[in-house]
Amino acid sequence: LDAGSWVAMPTGSPQNLVAVWASGPSDIFASGSQGTVMHYNGSSWTKLTTGTTGSLQSVWGSSPDNVFFVGADANGGLVLRYNGTSFTSTNPTPHALRAVHGRSPNAVYAVGDAGTIVRFNGTSWSAETSGVGTNLFDVWASPAGSVYAVGTPTLIVRGTP
């Protein structure tokens, strides 16, 4: 936003929204509590049916038909993957997930409680060792290869390929 103004965009959702990702101005996803995922098509918001009531804390996508949402449900860390039409769900860890980011559809990382790091290789999720036991709150995957995660207390961990 450059010298513009902010305008409220009511979604119609009664649930709190805590994360947003967009591939462009006509393709925006927002997620939050009770499994809520809202999609904006450039003119209106629509609630998508996710099949979960888990809390969705973060969202990242490589394209509009490859979007990842992470959080937690009764089974532990939750990952929803949206293919442009529907969601698939998995619980790759017993610990809540707090953030997701990737550098490609085949290199997606999610981080969370108790030092949890899981990686998606395009087919399946696998655990990676962070070397820490504290909660990780955000992650960023560099296009060049390194992955950075932050947590408490004043912690940064880096993974390299």
KARA-V36559 format. One line per field, one symbol per residue. ss: DSSP state (2 for helix, 1 for strand, 0 for the rest). Layout:
ss: ???
This chain:
ss: 00000000000000001111111100111111222011110000111100000011111111100111111110011111110000111111100011111111001111112220111100001111000000011111100000111110001111100
